[in-house]
Amino acid sequence: MKSCVFAGTFDPFSNGHLDVAVRAAKMFDSVIIAVSDSAEKKPMFPLADRAEMARLACADIKNVRVMTFAGLLVDFLRENKVNYLVRGLRTSIDFEYENTLFEVYKSQMPEIECAFFMAKGKHIQGAFIRELISFGGDFSSYVQKNVKKYIESKKI
C-alpha cells in the first residue's frame, strides 16, 4: 500500500490545498494531511481549528485522513512509515523553495521521494486569504463552503 503525506500549516485549508489532496488521493492508496503546529509562523488559527478545516474540506475523500504534528516533518514521516511527500506548486517561486526544502528533507531521510502537483487555475497564498478574513472581505471563492462557515463561526 502506497501512502503519502501532504504537509503544511493550512492556515486556512484552501481550495488549492483541496485540489492537491484530491489529486494525491487518486494516485496513492492513502493520503495523510499532516497539519503542522508551525508556532514560529504565528498562524491565524490554532492547530485544532486548522486540522478541523482540513477534515471538513476532505470529508468526502475516503482515503484521506488528517493528523497534526510538531517538530521535523521527516520525523513524522518515519513515525508513520511513509516515504512519499506531496507538495503543491503555484509558481516557479514555489518550485525553487520546495525544491530546496526537499533537498534538506532528503539529507535527513534519503529514502524520501516527493511528488509535486502544479496548481490548476488561480490559487492564492494563505496570507491573502487571512487578510480578507481579518478585514471582513469575501473569501468564499478560496475555501470550501463548510470551511467558510467554520471560519465565520470562530468570529475572527
C-alpha angles and dihedrals in degrees: 000000000000115000130180137192123226103193132186148119091263093198088188115358101242137195087259090058090047091051091056092046093051093049093045090050089059092054102039132050091226133018123196114200099208110199110202122221088223094175090164089064091056095224121210092231127050117248094256091054093048090051091048091051089053091049092050094048094046098038093115095050104091098198096049124093129177124226134167129224144177127204129025118001091219089059089053090049092051093046090053094040093238124143100178124084124191122205132179122225127200101171143004087265088061089050093054092050095043093045091053091046090050090054089055091049090048091053089056097038113023094186093061120114127190133212115200118205118201113222117253112223123343117332121171133209118271089242090069092048091049090051091052090049092048094052098039096254125153108271096161095112092058101053138038117270093248090050091050090051091049092050092048090051088060091061094218 
